[in-house]
Amino acid sequence: MSELPPDPPRLRAILAHLNQQLTGNETVVIYLRLQRDAVQAVLTRTEQPSPLRRTAGSGSSSSCRPSAAIQ
């Protein structure tokens, strides 16, 4: 920061403004972290193999139909 004013009232005003900016940014950071965590959780669930899926060659050919897997 360049030169600061020498008088305490102006310094207090600057300090109050900086503290307000920090508080506002903390709220944004918390919100973004919550969003990031939610996206990571969904991504982790979608990348895990589903226990309902069958490996190739197992089961009958009717198990390949989508309606048979959803029940």
Secondary structure in CASP SS format (residue, H / E / C, confidence):
PFRMAT SS
TARGET T0000
AUTHOR 0000-0000-0000
METHOD secondary structure of the structure
MODEL  1
M C 1.00
S C 1.00
E C 1.00
L C 1.00
P C 1.00
P C 1.00
D C 1.00
P H 1.00
P H 1.00
R H 1.00
L H 1.00
R H 1.00
A H 1.00
I H 1.00
L H 1.00
A H 1.00
H H 1.00
L H 1.00
N H 1.00
Q H 1.00
Q H 1.00
L H 1.00
T H 1.00
G H 1.00
N H 1.00
E H 1.00
T H 1.00
V H 1.00
V H 1.00
I H 1.00
Y H 1.00
L H 1.00
R H 1.00
L H 1.00
Q H 1.00
R H 1.00
D H 1.00
A H 1.00
V H 1.00
Q H 1.00
A H 1.00
V H 1.00
L H 1.00
T H 1.00
R H 1.00
T H 1.00
E H 1.00
Q C 1.00
P C 1.00
S C 1.00
P C 1.00
L C 1.00
R C 1.00
R C 1.00
T C 1.00
A C 1.00
G C 1.00
S C 1.00
G C 1.00
S C 1.00
S H 1.00
S H 1.00
S H 1.00
C H 1.00
R C 1.00
P H 1.00
S H 1.00
A H 1.00
A H 1.00
I C 1.00
Q C 1.00
END
